[in-house]
Amino acid sequence: MILLFGLLFVICLVFFSALNWRRAVKAAFVIVVFEGALRKWAFPQSSELIYFLKDFVLLGAYLRYYGSRILRNEIYIQGNVINALVFMSAGWCLFQAFNSSLGSPIVGLLGLKAYLFYIPLMWMLPDLFHTEEELYKFLRSHLLLVIPTGLLGIVQFFSPASSPINIYVSGEVTEIATFGFGPGAAVRITGTFSYINSYSGYLIVCFGLLLPMVLTQQRWQWRWVAAFELFLVVINSLMTGSRTTVLSEILFLLGYLVAQGLSRPSGALRLVQRIFMPAAVVIVGIFVWLRPAFEQFQRRAALNQDLSGRILQNFTQPFDFIGYKELDGYGTGATHAGTPFLRKILDLPASEPIPVYYEAEMGRVALELGPIGFFLWYGLRISISIALWLVFWSLKSSFLRQLALAAFLIQMIQLSNFLVFHNTFPLYYWFLSGFVFLLPQLERVETLRYEEYLAR
């Protein structure tokens, strides 16, 4: 009976999402922020179903968008390096989904979802936003979600680890992570997300998108709202205790200033002046009102000095792992965290054991797809980053240029971190990848409208 109810719910959700694909895509970005809260507090007994909630919403949007275009014979995907690598990577993932080492191709389906499910979002963006103002309003509205999430994070930090507000997904993790040992240790926060890692991916994306929002020409009220959101992102990043998150934000800020200065040296001073007040708000807020968060993070960073080794290992590990299966891999989804649960509930055959410990994503991709799939997948990711860099240099609109730069920096800084095996970042990653196609189109639209205005 429960299974039947769940199936009916999924069918209804996909159906209603298909009625308005644009609204469904935008709703998915709200769900990704609050699905952890639903899993932890509202419906812990339906945690697995809610995990796929945004995916069912996107499935309805995909069916409506691509289905209607197939019926009207309007499907056209431009031939370029990115699209060629997408299809080659998808083909190799599909091939590895039937790898005998998996024990069952059903496990391969889970792997295919992890690698490929969000890619179609990239091609939908040019039809999702028709003007620069539409994109700006969507980003402004979505980033408002930082406020309740960030305020919740502050409450979590000052609450004890035993508090109901400080839990992970029920039944999966029993002990909340803290900044130390003992009953008085501060909690490493998760916000509305299921885990620290999920929240960290969200914070990095929000930090990257908030800088263009702070620096763009807009009403002073919205600029100060963006500055407050930036403050919440920074303080919550410290409260997660994630050194990778804080380092990513520092690298992003430095890269942003350097790239803007190189592309438009005359505007570099003006850029620094614009960022001075928001930066001052963030720094004063941290050291005056929330200094314990900085001190806890500083203590954790001083005690744990293995970050550089872990980063280096991310890049060297794949080449060590490739030797286990030579040109082959263990199959798409072989290292996915959901694979053991899937095997258990469906009573699937055991897979070939992987004779090495794995954690970092680059190593896991190498294990699953082998050397061919590894180079195809990361060749795709690097080609997207290069395309975003070229878009940044080609655009004239200040706001669109800044968005292209933000997308480029987020993707390059996160190159070795989780994408396939992450519950939050993939949705944002492929959304930002769509900027390759969207931003030049929006600039052409604005140029055409301006020319029409002059011709009147």
C-alpha positions in Angstrom: 0.0 0.0 0.0 2.8 2.4 0.9 4.6 1.6 -2.4 1.4 2.2 -4.4 0.9 5.6 -2.7 4.5 6.6 -3.4 4.1 5.6 -7.1 0.9 7.6 -7.4 2.6 10.6 -5.7 5.5 10.4 -8.2 3.2 10.2 -11.2 1.1 13.2 -10.0 4.3 15.2 -9.3 5.7 14.5 -12.8 2.4 15.3 -14.4 1.9 18.7 -12.7 5.6 19.6 -13.3 5.0 18.9 -17.0 2.1 21.5 -17.2 4.6 24.4 -16.8 8.2 23.4 -17.4 9.6 26.8 -16.6 7.9 27.0 -13.2 9.0 23.4 -12.6 12.7 24.1 -13.3 12.6 27.1 -10.9 10.8 25.1 -8.3 13.6 22.5 -8.4 16.0 25.2 -7.2 13.8 25.9 -4.2 13.5 22.1 -3.4 17.2 21.6 -3.5 17.6 24.2 -0.7 14.9 22.7 1.6 14.8 19.0 0.8 17.3 18.3 3.6 14.9 20.0 6.0 12.1 17.9 4.8 14.2 14.7 5.1 15.5 15.6 8.6 12.5 17.1 10.3 9.3 17.0 8.4 9.1 13.6 6.8 12.1 11.5 8.0 10.2 8.3 7.3 10.1 9.3 3.6 13.7 10.3 3.4 14.6 8.2 0.3 11.6 9.5 -1.7 12.2 13.1 -0.8 15.9 12.6 -1.9 14.6 12.3 -5.5 11.9 15.0 -5.2 13.7 17.6 -7.3 14.5 14.9 -9.8 10.9 14.0 -10.3 10.1 17.7 -10.8 12.8 18.1 -13.4 11.7 14.9 -15.1 8.3 16.5 -15.7 10.0 19.6 -17.1 12.2 17.5 -19.4 9.3 15.5 -20.7 7.3 18.7 -21.5 10.2 20.7 -22.9 11.9 18.1 -25.1 8.8 16.1 -25.9 7.0 19.2 -27.3 10.0 20.1 -29.4 10.4 16.5 -30.7 6.7 16.6 -31.8 7.2 20.0 -33.6 10.6 18.8 -35.0 12.3 21.7 -33.3 15.1 19.8 -31.6 18.5 21.2 -32.6 21.6 20.8 -30.6 24.5 22.9 -32.0 27.6 20.9 -33.0 30.5 22.0 -30.9 33.2 20.6 -28.6 31.0 20.7 -25.5 28.1 18.9 -27.1 30.4 16.3 -28.7 32.0 15.5 -25.4 28.6 15.3 -23.7 27.5 12.6 -26.1 30.8 10.7 -26.0 30.8 10.8 -22.2 27.1 9.8 -22.1 27.9 6.9 -24.5 30.8 5.7 -22.4 28.7 5.9 -19.1 26.0 3.9 -20.8 28.5 1.3 -21.9 29.9 1.0 -18.4 26.4 0.8 -16.9 26.4 -2.8 -18.4 29.8 -3.7 -17.0 29.7 -7.2 -15.6 31.7 -6.1 -12.5 28.5 -4.3 -11.3 26.7 -7.6 -10.8 23.5 -6.0 -12.1 22.7 -3.2 -14.7 20.2 -1.8 -12.3 23.1 -0.4 -10.3 24.3 1.1 -13.6 21.0 3.0 -13.9 21.7 4.7 -10.5 25.1 5.6 -11.9 23.7 7.0 -15.1 21.4 9.3 -13.1 24.3 10.6 -11.1 26.4 11.4 -14.2 23.8 12.5 -16.7 20.4 13.4 -15.3 21.1 17.2 -14.9 22.9 17.7 -18.2 19.7 18.5 -20.2 19.2 21.6 -18.0 22.1 23.2 -19.7 20.4 23.2 -23.1 17.1 24.5 -21.7 18.4 27.8 -20.3 18.2 29.9 -23.5 14.4 29.2 -23.5 14.1 29.6 -19.7 15.2 33.3 -19.7 14.4 35.7 -22.5 16.0 38.8 -21.1 18.8 39.9 -18.9 16.2 41.3 -16.4 14.5 37.9 -16.1 17.8 36.2 -15.2 18.6 38.9 -12.7 15.3 38.7 -11.0 15.5 34.9 -10.8 19.0 35.0 -9.2 17.9 37.8 -6.9 14.9 35.8 -5.7 16.7 32.5 -5.4 19.5 34.1 -3.3 16.9 35.4 -0.8 16.8 31.8 0.4 20.2 32.4 1.8 18.6 34.5 4.6 16.4 31.8 6.3 19.1 29.1 5.7 21.9 31.3 7.0 20.0 32.4 10.1 19.1 28.8 10.8 22.8 28.0 10.6 23.7 30.6 13.2 21.1 29.1 15.5 22.5 25.6 15.0 26.0 26.8 15.8 24.9 28.2 19.2 22.7 25.2 20.0 24.0 22.0 21.6 24.8 19.0 19.5 22.0 17.1 21.3 19.4 19.6 20.1 16.8 18.3 17.6 17.8 21.2 15.3 21.3 19.6 14.9 20.7 16.2 13.3 21.6 14.6 10.0 19.1 12.5 8.0 17.4 10.1 10.4 18.9 6.6 10.6 22.0 7.3 8.5 24.3 9.2 10.9 23.9 9.0 14.6 26.4 11.6 15.8 26.6 15.2 14.7 30.1 16.6 13.8 31.5 19.2 16.1 34.6 21.4 16.2 36.1 19.3 19.0 35.4 16.9 21.7 33.3 17.1 24.9 29.8 18.4 25.7 30.7 22.1 25.1 32.1 21.7 21.6 30.4 23.9 18.9 28.4 22.1 16.2 29.6 22.1 12.6 26.4 23.3 11.0 24.3 21.9 8.0 21.6 24.6 7.7 18.6 23.2 5.9 20.7 20.5 4.2 21.2 16.9 5.0 24.9 17.0 5.5 27.9 19.4 5.8 29.1 18.5 2.3 25.7 19.3 0.8 25.6 22.6 2.5 29.2 23.5 1.5 28.4 23.1 -2.2 25.5 25.4 -1.9 27.5 28.0 0.0 30.3 28.1 -2.6 27.8 28.6 -5.4 25.9 31.4 -3.5 29.2 33.1 -2.7 30.1 33.1 -6.4 26.7 34.5 -7.5 26.5 37.1 -4.8 29.6 39.0 -5.8 28.0 40.0 -9.2 24.8 40.8 -7.4 26.6 43.1 -5.0 28.6 44.8 -7.7 25.9 45.3 -10.3 24.0 48.5 -10.8 20.7 48.1 -8.8 18.7 49.8 -6.1 20.7 50.5 -3.0 18.2 48.4 -0.9 18.9 45.3 -3.0 22.6 45.9 -2.9 22.5 45.9 0.9 20.3 42.8 0.9 23.0 41.1 -1.2 25.7 42.3 1.2 23.8 40.8 4.1 23.4 37.6 2.2 27.1 37.5 1.5 27.8 38.0 5.2 25.5 35.0 6.1 27.3 32.9 3.5 30.7 33.7 4.9 29.8 33.2 8.5 28.0 29.9 7.7 31.0 28.8 5.7 33.1 29.2 8.8 30.5 27.5 11.0 30.6 24.4 8.8 34.2 23.9 9.6 34.9 23.0 6.0 38.3 24.2 5.1 37.7 23.4 1.4 34.7 25.7 1.4 36.5 28.7 2.9 39.6 28.2 0.7 37.3 28.0 -2.4 35.7 31.3 -1.5 39.1 33.0 -0.9 40.4 31.6 -4.3 37.2 32.8 -5.9 37.5 36.4 -4.6 41.2 36.6 -5.6 40.5 35.1 -9.1 37.5 37.5 -9.5 39.5 40.6 -8.8 42.5 39.5 -10.9 40.3 38.6 -13.9 38.3 41.8 -13.8 41.5 43.8 -13.4 43.1 42.0 -16.4 40.1 42.4 -18.7 39.3 46.0 -17.8 42.3 47.6 -16.0 40.6 51.0 -16.1 37.7 49.7 -14.0 39.8 47.8 -11.5 39.9 50.7 -8.9 36.1 51.2 -9.3 35.6 47.5 -8.7 37.6 47.6 -5.5 35.7 50.7 -4.3 32.3 48.9 -4.9 33.4 45.8 -3.0 34.9 47.7 -0.1 31.7 48.4 1.8 30.2 44.9 1.5 33.6 43.4 2.6 33.7 45.8 5.6 30.2 44.7 6.6 31.2 41.0 6.5 34.5 41.6 8.4 32.9 43.8 11.1 30.0 41.4 11.5 32.3 38.4 12.0 34.7 40.0 14.5 32.1 42.0 16.4 29.0 39.8 16.6 30.1 36.3 15.7 33.8 36.1 16.6 33.3 32.5 18.1 32.7 31.2 14.6 36.0 32.5 13.4 37.9 31.3 16.4 36.4 27.8 16.2 37.3 27.6 12.5 40.8 29.0 13.1 41.4 26.4 15.8 40.2 23.5 13.5 42.4 24.8 10.6 45.4 25.0 12.9 45.0 21.5 14.3 44.3 19.8 11.0 47.1 20.5 8.5 46.4 17.8 5.9 44.5 20.0 3.5 47.3 20.4 0.9 48.0 16.7 1.0 44.3 15.9 0.4 44.1 18.3 -2.5 47.3 16.9 -4.1 45.9 13.3 -3.6 42.7 14.3 -5.5 44.8 14.7 -8.7 47.2 11.9 -8.3 44.8 9.2 -7.0 43.1 8.6 -10.4 46.4 7.6 -12.0 47.1 5.1 -9.2 43.6 3.6 -9.5 43.6 3.2 -13.3 46.0 0.3 -13.0 43.5 -1.9 -11.3 41.3 -2.5 -14.4 43.6 -1.2 -17.1 41.4 0.2 -19.9 38.2 -1.0 -18.2 36.4 0.2 -15.0 34.2 -1.3 -12.3 31.1 0.2 -13.9 28.9 3.3 -13.7 27.6 3.6 -10.1 30.1 1.1 -8.6 31.2 3.6 -5.9 27.9 5.4 -5.4 26.8 5.7 -1.8 23.3 4.6 -2.7 24.5 1.3 -4.3 24.6 -0.8 -1.1 21.0 0.3 -0.2 19.8 -0.5 -3.8 21.4 -3.9 -3.6 19.8 -4.6 -0.3 16.2 -3.6 -1.1 16.2 -5.3 -4.6 18.3 -8.3 -3.5 20.8 -7.7 -6.4 23.8 -9.9 -7.0 27.1 -8.8 -5.4 29.5 -6.7 -7.4 33.2 -7.3 -8.0 35.0 -6.0 -4.9 37.1 -2.9 -5.3 40.5 -3.6 -3.7 41.3 -0.1 -2.6 39.9 2.6 -0.4 38.3 5.5 -2.2 36.8 8.9 -1.2 37.7 11.7 -3.6 35.6 12.1 -6.7 38.3 12.0 -9.3 39.5 8.7 -8.0 36.0 7.3 -7.9 35.3 8.4 -11.5 38.6 6.7 -12.6 37.5 3.5 -10.8 34.0 3.5 -12.3 34.7 4.6 -15.9 38.3 3.6 -16.4 40.9 5.8 -18.1 38.8 6.4 -21.3 35.8 7.6 -19.4 37.9 9.6 -16.9 39.5 11.7 -19.6 36.2 12.1 -21.5 34.4 13.3 -18.3 37.1 15.7 -17.2 37.7 16.8 -20.8 34.0 17.8 -20.9 34.3 19.7 -17.6 37.5 21.6 -18.7 36.0 22.4 -22.1 32.9 23.9 -20.4 35.2 26.1 -18.2 37.2 27.2 -21.2 34.0 28.1 -23.0 32.8 30.2 -20.0 36.1 32.0 -20.0 35.8 32.8 -23.7 32.2 34.0 -23.1 33.4 36.3 -20.3 36.0 37.9 -22.7 33.5 38.3 -25.5 30.6 39.9 -23.6 30.1 43.7 -23.2 27.3 43.8 -20.6 28.9 44.3 -17.2 26.4 42.0 -15.3 26.5 39.2 -17.9 30.3 39.4 -17.9 30.4 39.0 -14.2 28.1 36.1 -14.2 30.2 34.3 -16.9 33.3 34.9 -14.8 31.6 33.7 -11.6 30.5 30.5 -13.4 34.0 29.9 -14.7 35.7 30.4 -11.3 33.2 28.2 -9.5 33.7 25.4 -12.0 37.5 25.6 -12.1 37.9 25.8 -8.3 35.5 22.9 -7.9 37.1 20.8 -10.6 38.6 18.2 -8.3 35.7 18.2 -5.8 32.3 16.5 -5.8 29.9 16.8 -8.7 28.8 13.3 -9.6 28.6 12.1 -6.0 27.0 15.3 -4.6 23.3 16.0 -3.9 23.4 19.7 -4.3 26.1 20.9 -6.6 25.1 19.1 -9.9 21.9 21.1 -10.3 23.9 24.4 -10.0 26.8 23.1 -12.1 24.7 22.3 -15.2 22.7 25.5 -14.7 26.0 27.5 -14.7 27.2 25.5 -17.7 24.1 26.7 -19.6 25.5 30.2 -19.3 27.7 29.3 -22.3 24.6 29.3 -24.5 22.4 31.7 -22.5 24.6 34.8 -21.8 25.6 35.5 -25.5 21.9 35.2 -26.5 20.8 37.6 -23.8 23.3 40.2 -24.9 22.1 39.8 -28.5 18.5 40.4 -27.3 19.5 43.5 -25.4 21.5 44.8 -28.3 18.6 44.3 -30.7 16.2 46.0 -28.3 18.5 48.9 -28.0 18.9 49.2 -31.8 15.1 49.1 -32.2 14.7 51.8 -29.5 17.2 54.1 -31.4 15.4 53.4 -34.7 12.1 54.8 -33.4 
